[in-house]
């Protein structure tokens, strides 16, 4: 005779349920992902190959995502450069009109002031909390406002005028300043303030060094534009000259000299800004091409990984269905076994 224990049967069913539930978790994961649940168990010696592919895939995805941010920064930079070019073109038109005598001095001065204010606003543009034209110093505004109260650049400009002529531009004696004297002042006193060391001392907080980004696994490039380019400096210098001196008591000959210098500076500024736009466009194309190449590589890696780790979706779905049915049957049998009782048998 042998003895049959209902407790033994119940425990056996419970252990079987636990095993089938674990198998169901794996089968469900494989059915939803289309890949094996345990790569090491399924691939054995080929696991290292799968891990290598996955690592390279992750690296490529990180660089592609980074390129998306770089592309957004470059696009915003191009927009800002386009706005600068438009501001410079409007200023040049006003200077051309002033040179022919059709603009009043006050209107020309107002245009110069508006130009330098717009230039400051554009250069202080930020994207995602980073200033576009600050170089590597992205957390600091790149340009100080020349027209603001207490501006060190404006103070240096006014001080250099007084040092040169012995009186401020508002003094009646300023009417005796000759064209040659004004030309000498612009060349030897104002130019160093904007095109020399004075620019970064009083006007600019930007660095000459630009942001260098990795746009591919083996390729890096500068992906920012600074406020220290010659075109920007020359536009700022022309606007500062006009806004500071055109509505003062200086002679008409001196004002004509300012207009002539400013026209030349703005023309050169437009050329310089266009060159920066071109260089930025070249970088944009490099970033786009690098991303396209890496996306092709990503597709290849994903196909290789899928070849190694893929499961038959129909088979995975069938396993899920079968395991679910077996577990439900096991639960039903367990419930019936738990109802077995010697007392019920004797009665």
KESELO-707389 format. One record per residue (C-alpha): residue in three letters; x, y, z; residue number from 1. Coordinates in Angstrom, 3 decimals, padded with zeros to 6 digits. Layout:
<recs>
<rec residu="ALA" east="X" north="Y" up="Z" num="NUM"/>
...
</recs>
This chain:
<recs>
<rec residu="UNK" east="000.000" north="000.000" up="000.000" num="1"/>
<rec residu="UNK" east="001.134" north="003.571" up="-000.625" num="2"/>
<rec residu="UNK" east="000.047" north="006.718" up="001.089" num="3"/>
<rec residu="UNK" east="-001.144" north="009.825" up="-000.812" num="4"/>
<rec residu="UNK" east="-000.867" north="013.107" up="001.060" num="5"/>
<rec residu="UNK" east="-003.104" north="015.958" up="-000.008" num="6"/>
<rec residu="UNK" east="-000.514" north="018.340" up="001.498" num="7"/>
<rec residu="UNK" east="002.203" north="016.874" up="-000.739" num="8"/>
<rec residu="UNK" east="-000.020" north="017.270" up="-003.781" num="9"/>
<rec residu="UNK" east="-000.814" north="020.875" up="-002.827" num="10"/>
<rec residu="UNK" east="002.863" north="021.760" up="-002.339" num="11"/>
<rec residu="UNK" east="003.811" north="020.137" up="-005.630" num="12"/>
<rec residu="UNK" east="001.205" north="022.215" up="-007.426" num="13"/>
<rec residu="UNK" east="002.393" north="025.372" up="-005.659" num="14"/>
<rec residu="UNK" east="006.014" north="024.784" up="-006.728" num="15"/>
<rec residu="UNK" east="004.852" north="024.135" up="-010.272" num="16"/>
<rec residu="UNK" east="002.875" north="027.394" up="-010.207" num="17"/>
<rec residu="UNK" east="005.919" north="029.358" up="-009.077" num="18"/>
<rec residu="UNK" east="008.015" north="027.918" up="-011.909" num="19"/>
<rec residu="UNK" east="005.334" north="028.599" up="-014.515" num="20"/>
<rec residu="UNK" east="004.842" north="032.172" up="-013.229" num="21"/>
<rec residu="UNK" east="008.575" north="032.822" up="-013.607" num="22"/>
<rec residu="UNK" east="008.447" north="031.385" up="-017.130" num="23"/>
<rec residu="UNK" east="005.399" north="033.548" up="-017.861" num="24"/>
<rec residu="UNK" east="007.298" north="036.706" up="-016.861" num="25"/>
<rec residu="UNK" east="010.119" north="035.813" up="-019.270" num="26"/>
<rec residu="UNK" east="007.715" north="034.858" up="-022.056" num="27"/>
<rec residu="UNK" east="005.719" north="038.074" up="-021.616" num="28"/>
<rec residu="UNK" east="008.909" north="040.149" up="-021.792" num="29"/>
<rec residu="UNK" east="010.018" north="038.350" up="-024.954" num="30"/>
<rec residu="UNK" east="006.570" north="038.776" up="-026.520" num="31"/>
<rec residu="UNK" east="006.506" north="042.539" up="-025.813" num="32"/>
<rec residu="UNK" east="010.153" north="043.336" up="-026.703" num="33"/>
<rec residu="UNK" east="010.709" north="040.812" up="-029.496" num="34"/>
<rec residu="UNK" east="014.031" north="039.874" up="-027.874" num="35"/>
<rec residu="UNK" east="015.210" north="037.100" up="-025.589" num="36"/>
<rec residu="UNK" east="014.690" north="037.813" up="-021.894" num="37"/>
<rec residu="UNK" east="018.098" north="036.470" up="-020.824" num="38"/>
<rec residu="UNK" east="020.765" north="037.320" up="-023.394" num="39"/>
<rec residu="UNK" east="023.524" north="035.371" up="-021.666" num="40"/>
<rec residu="UNK" east="021.427" north="032.208" up="-021.376" num="41"/>
<rec residu="UNK" east="020.194" north="032.414" up="-024.966" num="42"/>
<rec residu="UNK" east="023.438" north="033.381" up="-026.724" num="43"/>
<rec residu="UNK" east="026.123" north="031.763" up="-024.609" num="44"/>
<rec residu="UNK" east="029.517" north="032.497" up="-026.167" num="45"/>
<rec residu="UNK" east="028.040" north="035.121" up="-028.511" num="46"/>
<rec residu="UNK" east="026.908" north="037.316" up="-025.593" num="47"/>
<rec residu="UNK" east="030.068" north="039.457" up="-025.846" num="48"/>
<rec residu="UNK" east="029.212" north="040.310" up="-029.445" num="49"/>
<rec residu="UNK" east="025.726" north="041.444" up="-028.445" num="50"/>
<rec residu="UNK" east="027.080" north="043.526" up="-025.548" num="51"/>
<rec residu="UNK" east="029.619" north="045.207" up="-027.866" num="52"/>
<rec residu="UNK" east="026.922" north="046.082" up="-030.395" num="53"/>
<rec residu="UNK" east="024.666" north="047.487" up="-027.647" num="54"/>
<rec residu="UNK" east="027.483" north="049.606" up="-026.208" num="55"/>
<rec residu="UNK" east="028.348" north="051.093" up="-029.613" num="56"/>
<rec residu="UNK" east="024.667" north="051.694" up="-030.279" num="57"/>
<rec residu="UNK" east="024.294" north="053.619" up="-027.009" num="58"/>
<rec residu="UNK" east="027.351" north="055.765" up="-027.820" num="59"/>
<rec residu="UNK" east="025.974" north="056.633" up="-031.247" num="60"/>
<rec residu="UNK" east="022.564" north="057.516" up="-029.815" num="61"/>
<rec residu="UNK" east="024.181" north="059.827" up="-027.247" num="62"/>
<rec residu="UNK" east="026.109" north="061.704" up="-029.960" num="63"/>
<rec residu="UNK" east="023.020" north="061.954" up="-032.195" num="64"/>
<rec residu="UNK" east="021.004" north="063.396" up="-029.293" num="65"/>
<rec residu="UNK" east="023.834" north="065.842" up="-028.570" num="66"/>
<rec residu="UNK" east="023.866" north="066.866" up="-032.227" num="67"/>
<rec residu="UNK" east="020.197" north="067.732" up="-031.915" num="68"/>
<rec residu="UNK" east="021.055" north="070.301" up="-029.235" num="69"/>
<rec residu="UNK" east="024.009" north="071.567" up="-031.286" num="70"/>
<rec residu="UNK" east="021.794" north="071.949" up="-034.354" num="71"/>
<rec residu="UNK" east="019.263" north="073.956" up="-032.328" num="72"/>
<rec residu="UNK" east="022.020" north="076.270" up="-031.058" num="73"/>
<rec residu="UNK" east="023.427" north="076.769" up="-034.556" num="74"/>
<rec residu="UNK" east="019.972" north="077.455" up="-035.978" num="75"/>
<rec residu="UNK" east="019.350" north="080.111" up="-033.302" num="76"/>
<rec residu="UNK" east="022.774" north="081.572" up="-034.038" num="77"/>
<rec residu="UNK" east="021.944" north="081.853" up="-037.732" num="78"/>
<rec residu="UNK" east="018.682" north="083.595" up="-036.878" num="79"/>
<rec residu="UNK" east="020.497" north="086.085" up="-034.652" num="80"/>
<rec residu="UNK" east="023.160" north="086.739" up="-037.297" num="81"/>
<rec residu="UNK" east="020.413" north="087.394" up="-039.818" num="82"/>
<rec residu="UNK" east="018.875" north="089.919" up="-037.421" num="83"/>
<rec residu="UNK" east="022.274" north="091.596" up="-036.970" num="84"/>
<rec residu="UNK" east="022.695" north="091.846" up="-040.709" num="85"/>
<rec residu="UNK" east="019.261" north="093.421" up="-041.037" num="86"/>
<rec residu="UNK" east="020.049" north="095.941" up="-038.285" num="87"/>
<rec residu="UNK" east="023.347" north="096.832" up="-039.959" num="88"/>
<rec residu="UNK" east="021.665" north="097.247" up="-043.342" num="89"/>
<rec residu="UNK" east="019.055" north="099.608" up="-041.872" num="90"/>
<rec residu="UNK" east="021.796" north="101.600" up="-040.157" num="91"/>
<rec residu="UNK" east="023.787" north="101.829" up="-043.394" num="92"/>
<rec residu="UNK" east="020.719" north="103.137" up="-045.224" num="93"/>
<rec residu="UNK" east="020.313" north="105.840" up="-042.576" num="94"/>
<rec residu="UNK" east="023.991" north="106.799" up="-042.862" num="95"/>
<rec residu="UNK" east="023.742" north="106.982" up="-046.638" num="96"/>
<rec residu="UNK" east="020.756" north="109.310" up="-046.337" num="97"/>
<rec residu="UNK" east="022.614" north="111.411" up="-043.757" num="98"/>
<rec residu="UNK" east="025.642" north="111.735" up="-046.037" num="99"/>
<rec residu="UNK" east="023.444" north="113.309" up="-048.679" num="100"/>
<rec residu="UNK" east="022.059" north="115.801" up="-046.153" num="101"/>
<rec residu="UNK" east="018.529" north="114.410" up="-046.159" num="102"/>
<rec residu="UNK" east="018.593" north="113.261" up="-042.491" num="103"/>
<rec residu="UNK" east="018.726" north="115.535" up="-039.481" num="104"/>
<rec residu="UNK" east="021.532" north="115.004" up="-037.008" num="105"/>
<rec residu="UNK" east="019.078" north="114.034" up="-034.286" num="106"/>
<rec residu="UNK" east="017.465" north="111.379" up="-036.478" num="107"/>
<rec residu="UNK" east="020.847" north="109.952" up="-037.427" num="108"/>
<rec residu="UNK" east="021.891" north="109.928" up="-033.784" num="109"/>
<rec residu="UNK" east="018.667" north="108.154" up="-032.823" num="110"/>
<rec residu="UNK" east="019.297" north="105.503" up="-035.470" num="111"/>
<rec residu="UNK" east="022.800" north="104.939" up="-034.113" num="112"/>
<rec residu="UNK" east="021.486" north="104.568" up="-030.570" num="113"/>
<rec residu="UNK" east="018.778" north="102.141" up="-031.707" num="114"/>
<rec residu="UNK" east="021.394" north="100.149" up="-033.614" num="115"/>
<rec residu="UNK" east="023.704" north="099.668" up="-030.650" num="116"/>
<rec residu="UNK" east="020.761" north="098.769" up="-028.392" num="117"/>
<rec residu="UNK" east="019.506" north="096.195" up="-030.885" num="118"/>
<rec residu="UNK" east="023.011" north="094.822" up="-031.327" num="119"/>
<rec residu="UNK" east="023.320" north="094.390" up="-027.557" num="120"/>
<rec residu="UNK" east="019.943" north="092.674" up="-027.302" num="121"/>
<rec residu="UNK" east="020.692" north="090.262" up="-030.158" num="122"/>
<rec residu="UNK" east="024.164" north="089.364" up="-028.902" num="123"/>
<rec residu="UNK" east="022.753" north="088.658" up="-025.430" num="124"/>
<rec residu="UNK" east="020.320" north="086.072" up="-026.795" num="125"/>
<rec residu="UNK" east="020.251" north="082.809" up="-024.843" num="126"/>
<rec residu="UNK" east="018.971" north="079.317" up="-025.683" num="127"/>
<rec residu="UNK" east="018.329" north="076.723" up="-022.978" num="128"/>
<rec residu="UNK" east="019.983" north="079.025" up="-020.457" num="129"/>
<rec residu="UNK" east="023.193" north="079.438" up="-022.495" num="130"/>
<rec residu="UNK" east="024.241" north="082.665" up="-024.216" num="131"/>
<rec residu="UNK" east="024.848" north="082.075" up="-027.925" num="132"/>
<rec residu="UNK" east="027.649" north="084.597" up="-028.467" num="133"/>
<rec residu="UNK" east="029.560" north="084.155" up="-025.190" num="134"/>
<rec residu="UNK" east="032.080" north="081.591" up="-026.436" num="135"/>
<rec residu="UNK" east="032.831" north="079.119" up="-023.642" num="136"/>
<rec residu="UNK" east="031.653" north="081.607" up="-021.006" num="137"/>
<rec residu="UNK" east="028.029" north="080.628" up="-021.652" num="138"/>
<rec residu="UNK" east="026.584" north="081.681" up="-018.289" num="139"/>
<rec residu="UNK" east="027.512" north="085.382" up="-018.596" num="140"/>
<rec residu="UNK" east="025.971" north="088.018" up="-020.876" num="141"/>
<rec residu="UNK" east="028.532" north="088.542" up="-023.643" num="142"/>
<rec residu="UNK" east="027.951" north="092.275" up="-024.251" num="143"/>
<rec residu="UNK" east="027.569" north="095.228" up="-021.893" num="144"/>
<rec residu="UNK" east="024.997" north="097.875" up="-022.806" num="145"/>
<rec residu="UNK" east="026.865" north="100.918" up="-024.180" num="146"/>
<rec residu="UNK" east="023.847" north="103.183" up="-023.579" num="147"/>
<rec residu="UNK" east="023.164" north="102.067" up="-019.987" num="148"/>
<rec residu="UNK" east="023.810" north="104.395" up="-017.061" num="149"/>
<rec residu="UNK" east="027.319" north="103.904" up="-015.728" num="150"/>
<rec residu="UNK" east="028.461" north="102.005" up="-018.837" num="151"/>
<rec residu="UNK" east="032.280" north="101.625" up="-018.655" num="152"/>
<rec residu="UNK" east="032.505" north="101.680" up="-022.461" num="153"/>
<rec residu="UNK" east="030.594" north="104.980" up="-022.690" num="154"/>
<rec residu="UNK" east="032.656" north="106.423" up="-019.844" num="155"/>
<rec residu="UNK" east="035.881" north="105.437" up="-021.616" num="156"/>
<rec residu="UNK" east="034.615" north="106.967" up="-024.868" num="157"/>
<rec residu="UNK" east="033.695" north="110.281" up="-023.210" num="158"/>
<rec residu="UNK" east="036.958" north="110.389" up="-021.277" num="159"/>
<rec residu="UNK" east="038.996" north="109.850" up="-024.420" num="160"/>
<rec residu="UNK" east="037.161" north="112.735" up="-026.138" num="161"/>
<rec residu="UNK" east="037.894" north="115.108" up="-023.270" num="162"/>
<rec residu="UNK" east="041.500" north="113.924" up="-023.116" num="163"/>
<rec residu="UNK" east="041.890" north="114.544" up="-026.839" num="164"/>
<rec residu="UNK" east="040.230" north="117.938" up="-027.167" num="165"/>
<rec residu="UNK" east="040.170" north="119.318" up="-023.626" num="166"/>
<rec residu="UNK" east="036.370" north="119.748" up="-023.491" num="167"/>
<rec residu="UNK" east="033.236" north="117.556" up="-023.859" num="168"/>
<rec residu="UNK" east="031.273" north="117.346" up="-027.149" num="169"/>
<rec residu="UNK" east="028.549" north="119.580" up="-025.686" num="170"/>
<rec residu="UNK" east="030.985" north="122.482" up="-025.208" num="171"/>
<rec residu="UNK" east="030.604" north="125.355" up="-027.724" num="172"/>
<rec residu="UNK" east="034.321" north="125.007" up="-028.459" num="173"/>
<rec residu="UNK" east="033.544" north="121.662" up="-030.119" num="174"/>
<rec residu="UNK" east="032.316" north="123.621" up="-033.141" num="175"/>
<rec residu="UNK" east="035.965" north="124.335" up="-033.997" num="176"/>
<rec residu="UNK" east="036.965" north="120.661" up="-034.348" num="177"/>
<rec residu="UNK" east="038.244" north="120.060" up="-037.870" num="178"/>
<rec residu="UNK" east="037.723" north="117.015" up="-040.057" num="179"/>
<rec residu="UNK" east="041.391" north="116.080" up="-039.674" num="180"/>
<rec residu="UNK" east="041.179" north="116.282" up="-035.898" num="181"/>
<rec residu="UNK" east="038.087" north="114.081" up="-035.835" num="182"/>
<rec residu="UNK" east="039.743" north="111.601" up="-038.184" num="183"/>
<rec residu="UNK" east="042.743" north="111.457" up="-035.859" num="184"/>
<rec residu="UNK" east="040.462" north="110.968" up="-032.819" num="185"/>
<rec residu="UNK" east="038.573" north="108.111" up="-034.470" num="186"/>
<rec residu="UNK" east="041.734" north="106.407" up="-035.716" num="187"/>
<rec residu="UNK" east="043.937" north="106.715" up="-032.655" num="188"/>
<rec residu="UNK" east="041.501" north="106.944" up="-029.719" num="189"/>
<rec residu="UNK" east="038.184" north="105.286" up="-030.596" num="190"/>
<rec residu="UNK" east="039.453" north="102.404" up="-032.727" num="191"/>
<rec residu="UNK" east="041.507" north="100.797" up="-029.896" num="192"/>
<rec residu="UNK" east="038.401" north="100.880" up="-027.684" num="193"/>
<rec residu="UNK" east="036.435" north="098.684" up="-030.101" num="194"/>
<rec residu="UNK" east="038.913" north="096.938" up="-032.376" num="195"/>
<rec residu="UNK" east="041.686" north="096.649" up="-029.771" num="196"/>
<rec residu="UNK" east="042.068" north="095.655" up="-026.139" num="197"/>
<rec residu="UNK" east="039.386" north="098.096" up="-024.986" num="198"/>
<rec residu="UNK" east="036.658" north="095.877" up="-026.451" num="199"/>
<rec residu="UNK" east="037.123" north="093.083" up="-023.937" num="200"/>
<rec residu="UNK" east="037.967" north="095.518" up="-021.166" num="201"/>
<rec residu="UNK" east="034.770" north="097.582" up="-021.393" num="202"/>
<rec residu="UNK" east="032.277" north="095.986" up="-023.797" num="203"/>
<rec residu="UNK" east="032.650" north="092.230" up="-024.100" num="204"/>
<rec residu="UNK" east="032.534" north="089.402" up="-021.570" num="205"/>
<rec residu="UNK" east="032.765" north="086.741" up="-024.267" num="206"/>
<rec residu="UNK" east="035.790" north="084.497" up="-024.770" num="207"/>
<rec residu="UNK" east="037.701" north="084.129" up="-028.014" num="208"/>
<rec residu="UNK" east="037.670" north="080.375" up="-027.493" num="209"/>
<rec residu="UNK" east="034.542" north="078.747" up="-028.879" num="210"/>
<rec residu="UNK" east="032.584" north="075.663" up="-027.828" num="211"/>
<rec residu="UNK" east="034.009" north="072.492" up="-029.373" num="212"/>
<rec residu="UNK" east="031.491" north="069.657" up="-029.750" num="213"/>
<rec residu="UNK" east="031.914" north="066.013" up="-030.714" num="214"/>
<rec residu="UNK" east="029.603" north="065.606" up="-033.682" num="215"/>
<rec residu="UNK" east="030.699" north="062.033" up="-034.490" num="216"/>
<rec residu="UNK" east="032.696" north="059.340" up="-032.717" num="217"/>
<rec residu="UNK" east="035.886" north="060.536" up="-034.447" num="218"/>
<rec residu="UNK" east="034.986" north="064.136" up="-035.392" num="219"/>
<rec residu="UNK" east="034.853" north="067.406" up="-033.442" num="220"/>
<rec residu="UNK" east="034.236" north="070.987" up="-034.523" num="221"/>
<rec residu="UNK" east="033.578" north="074.481" up="-033.126" num="222"/>
<rec residu="UNK" east="029.821" north="074.883" up="-032.770" num="223"/>
<rec residu="UNK" east="029.443" north="078.437" up="-031.476" num="224"/>
<rec residu="UNK" east="030.108" north="082.003" up="-032.604" num="225"/>
<rec residu="UNK" east="031.516" north="084.709" up="-030.341" num="226"/>
<rec residu="UNK" east="030.730" north="088.371" up="-029.916" num="227"/>
<rec residu="UNK" east="034.375" north="089.270" up="-030.519" num="228"/>
<rec residu="UNK" east="034.332" north="088.935" up="-034.309" num="229"/>
<rec residu="UNK" east="035.528" north="091.940" up="-036.317" num="230"/>
<rec residu="UNK" east="032.169" north="092.476" up="-038.000" num="231"/>
<rec residu="UNK" east="030.361" north="092.857" up="-034.686" num="232"/>
<rec residu="UNK" east="033.042" north="095.160" up="-033.292" num="233"/>
<rec residu="UNK" east="032.931" north="097.440" up="-036.319" num="234"/>
<rec residu="UNK" east="029.139" north="097.701" up="-036.212" num="235"/>
<rec residu="UNK" east="029.298" north="098.563" up="-032.500" num="236"/>
<rec residu="UNK" east="032.003" north="101.169" up="-033.110" num="237"/>
<rec residu="UNK" east="030.031" north="102.899" up="-035.871" num="238"/>
<rec residu="UNK" east="026.858" north="102.933" up="-033.773" num="239"/>
<rec residu="UNK" east="028.755" north="104.270" up="-030.736" num="240"/>
<rec residu="UNK" east="030.304" north="107.102" up="-032.758" num="241"/>
<rec residu="UNK" east="027.002" north="108.175" up="-034.265" num="242"/>
<rec residu="UNK" east="024.955" north="107.841" up="-031.074" num="243"/>
<rec residu="UNK" east="027.524" north="109.732" up="-028.981" num="244"/>
<rec residu="UNK" east="028.512" north="112.626" up="-031.267" num="245"/>
<rec residu="UNK" east="025.949" north="113.370" up="-033.985" num="246"/>
<rec residu="UNK" east="023.641" north="115.491" up="-031.787" num="247"/>
<rec residu="UNK" east="026.443" north="117.430" up="-030.104" num="248"/>
<rec residu="UNK" east="028.097" north="120.795" up="-030.820" num="249"/>
<rec residu="UNK" east="030.922" north="119.441" up="-032.970" num="250"/>
<rec residu="UNK" east="031.388" north="121.016" up="-036.384" num="251"/>
<rec residu="UNK" east="029.604" north="119.816" up="-039.496" num="252"/>
<rec residu="UNK" east="032.948" north="118.838" up="-041.002" num="253"/>
<rec residu="UNK" east="033.616" north="116.599" up="-037.992" num="254"/>
<rec residu="UNK" east="030.132" north="115.084" up="-038.320" num="255"/>
<rec residu="UNK" east="030.735" north="114.381" up="-042.005" num="256"/>
<rec residu="UNK" east="033.949" north="112.593" up="-041.032" num="257"/>
<rec residu="UNK" east="032.007" north="110.473" up="-038.532" num="258"/>
<rec residu="UNK" east="029.458" north="109.579" up="-041.229" num="259"/>
<rec residu="UNK" east="032.203" north="108.612" up="-043.674" num="260"/>
<rec residu="UNK" east="034.001" north="106.412" up="-041.127" num="261"/>
<rec residu="UNK" east="030.737" north="104.866" up="-039.982" num="262"/>
<rec residu="UNK" east="029.636" north="103.997" up="-043.510" num="263"/>
<rec residu="UNK" east="032.932" north="102.249" up="-044.133" num="264"/>
<rec residu="UNK" east="032.731" north="100.397" up="-040.796" num="265"/>
<rec residu="UNK" east="029.161" north="099.223" up="-041.353" num="266"/>
<rec residu="UNK" east="029.976" north="098.040" up="-044.877" num="267"/>
<rec residu="UNK" east="032.877" north="095.999" up="-043.492" num="268"/>
<rec residu="UNK" east="030.637" north="094.780" up="-040.649" num="269"/>
<rec residu="UNK" east="028.073" north="093.459" up="-043.123" num="270"/>
<rec residu="UNK" east="030.805" north="091.575" up="-044.945" num="271"/>
<rec residu="UNK" east="032.156" north="090.169" up="-041.665" num="272"/>
<rec residu="UNK" east="028.711" north="089.070" up="-040.459" num="273"/>
<rec residu="UNK" east="028.031" north="087.392" up="-043.803" num="274"/>
<rec residu="UNK" east="031.305" north="085.474" up="-043.470" num="275"/>
<rec residu="UNK" east="030.332" north="084.285" up="-039.980" num="276"/>
<rec residu="UNK" east="026.933" north="083.224" up="-041.338" num="277"/>
<rec residu="UNK" east="028.681" north="081.220" up="-044.044" num="278"/>
<rec residu="UNK" east="030.997" north="079.539" up="-041.549" num="279"/>
<rec residu="UNK" east="028.041" north="078.710" up="-039.294" num="280"/>
<rec residu="UNK" east="026.202" north="077.225" up="-042.258" num="281"/>
<rec residu="UNK" east="029.174" north="074.993" up="-043.045" num="282"/>
<rec residu="UNK" east="029.179" north="073.725" up="-039.446" num="283"/>
<rec residu="UNK" east="025.426" north="073.120" up="-039.630" num="284"/>
<rec residu="UNK" east="025.947" north="070.976" up="-042.730" num="285"/>
<rec residu="UNK" east="028.737" north="069.002" up="-041.024" num="286"/>
<rec residu="UNK" east="026.544" north="068.321" up="-038.008" num="287"/>
<rec residu="UNK" east="023.630" north="067.245" up="-040.195" num="288"/>
<rec residu="UNK" east="025.824" north="064.959" up="-042.316" num="289"/>
<rec residu="UNK" east="027.423" north="063.425" up="-039.221" num="290"/>
<rec residu="UNK" east="024.008" north="062.705" up="-037.718" num="291"/>
<rec residu="UNK" east="022.813" north="061.105" up="-040.960" num="292"/>
<rec residu="UNK" east="025.884" north="058.853" up="-041.079" num="293"/>
<rec residu="UNK" east="025.438" north="057.809" up="-037.472" num="294"/>
<rec residu="UNK" east="021.743" north="057.102" up="-037.968" num="295"/>
<rec residu="UNK" east="022.724" north="054.706" up="-040.765" num="296"/>
<rec residu="UNK" east="025.186" north="053.036" up="-038.398" num="297"/>
<rec residu="UNK" east="022.489" north="052.869" up="-035.719" num="298"/>
<rec residu="UNK" east="020.189" north="051.038" up="-038.132" num="299"/>
<rec residu="UNK" east="022.944" north="048.525" up="-038.872" num="300"/>
<rec residu="UNK" east="023.687" north="047.903" up="-035.203" num="301"/>
<rec residu="UNK" east="019.990" north="047.518" up="-034.409" num="302"/>
<rec residu="UNK" east="019.645" north="044.925" up="-037.186" num="303"/>
<rec residu="UNK" east="022.701" north="043.014" up="-035.938" num="304"/>
<rec residu="UNK" east="021.392" north="043.027" up="-032.384" num="305"/>
<rec residu="UNK" east="017.987" north="041.916" up="-033.591" num="306"/>
<rec residu="UNK" east="019.555" north="039.040" up="-035.539" num="307"/>
<rec residu="UNK" east="021.250" north="037.877" up="-032.346" num="308"/>
<rec residu="UNK" east="018.519" north="038.460" up="-029.791" num="309"/>
<rec residu="UNK" east="015.260" north="038.302" up="-031.735" num="310"/>
<rec residu="UNK" east="012.563" north="035.719" up="-030.918" num="311"/>
<rec residu="UNK" east="009.692" north="034.462" up="-033.036" num="312"/>
<rec residu="UNK" east="006.761" north="036.709" up="-032.005" num="313"/>
<rec residu="UNK" east="004.178" north="034.045" up="-032.825" num="314"/>
<rec residu="UNK" east="005.994" north="031.456" up="-030.755" num="315"/>
<rec residu="UNK" east="006.409" north="033.919" up="-027.859" num="316"/>
<rec residu="UNK" east="002.694" north="034.759" up="-027.927" num="317"/>
<rec residu="UNK" east="001.801" north="031.054" up="-027.985" num="318"/>
<rec residu="UNK" east="004.040" north="030.377" up="-024.986" num="319"/>
<rec residu="UNK" east="002.357" north="033.202" up="-023.074" num="320"/>
<rec residu="UNK" east="-001.081" north="031.811" up="-023.867" num="321"/>
<rec residu="UNK" east="-000.127" north="028.225" up="-022.945" num="322"/>
<rec residu="UNK" east="001.550" north="029.240" up="-019.686" num="323"/>
<rec residu="UNK" east="-001.426" north="031.408" up="-018.747" num="324"/>
<rec residu="UNK" east="-003.787" north="028.484" up="-019.378" num="325"/>
<rec residu="UNK" east="-001.609" north="026.063" up="-017.383" num="326"/>
<rec residu="UNK" east="-001.392" north="028.474" up="-014.451" num="327"/>
<rec residu="UNK" east="-005.166" north="028.937" up="-014.418" num="328"/>
<rec residu="UNK" east="-005.643" north="025.137" up="-014.491" num="329"/>
<rec residu="UNK" east="-003.103" north="024.738" up="-011.694" num="330"/>
<rec residu="UNK" east="-004.944" north="027.276" up="-009.561" num="331"/>
<rec residu="UNK" east="-008.200" north="025.401" up="-010.115" num="332"/>
<rec residu="UNK" east="-006.645" north="022.031" up="-009.175" num="333"/>
<rec residu="UNK" east="-005.003" north="023.540" up="-006.113" num="334"/>
<rec residu="UNK" east="-008.340" north="024.894" up="-004.974" num="335"/>
<rec residu="UNK" east="-009.941" north="021.440" up="-005.407" num="336"/>
<rec residu="UNK" east="-007.111" north="019.731" up="-003.490" num="337"/>
<rec residu="UNK" east="-007.419" north="022.181" up="-000.620" num="338"/>
<rec residu="UNK" east="-011.066" north="021.130" up="-000.268" num="339"/>
<rec residu="UNK" east="-010.093" north="017.455" up="000.276" num="340"/>
<rec residu="UNK" east="-010.685" north="016.393" up="003.924" num="341"/>
<rec residu="UNK" east="-010.774" north="013.023" up="005.730" num="342"/>
<rec residu="UNK" east="-013.779" north="014.287" up="007.606" num="343"/>
<rec residu="UNK" east="-015.634" north="014.876" up="004.351" num="344"/>
<rec residu="UNK" east="-014.634" north="011.366" up="003.187" num="345"/>
<rec residu="UNK" east="-015.923" north="009.683" up="006.388" num="346"/>
<rec residu="UNK" east="-019.202" north="011.534" up="006.243" num="347"/>
</recs>
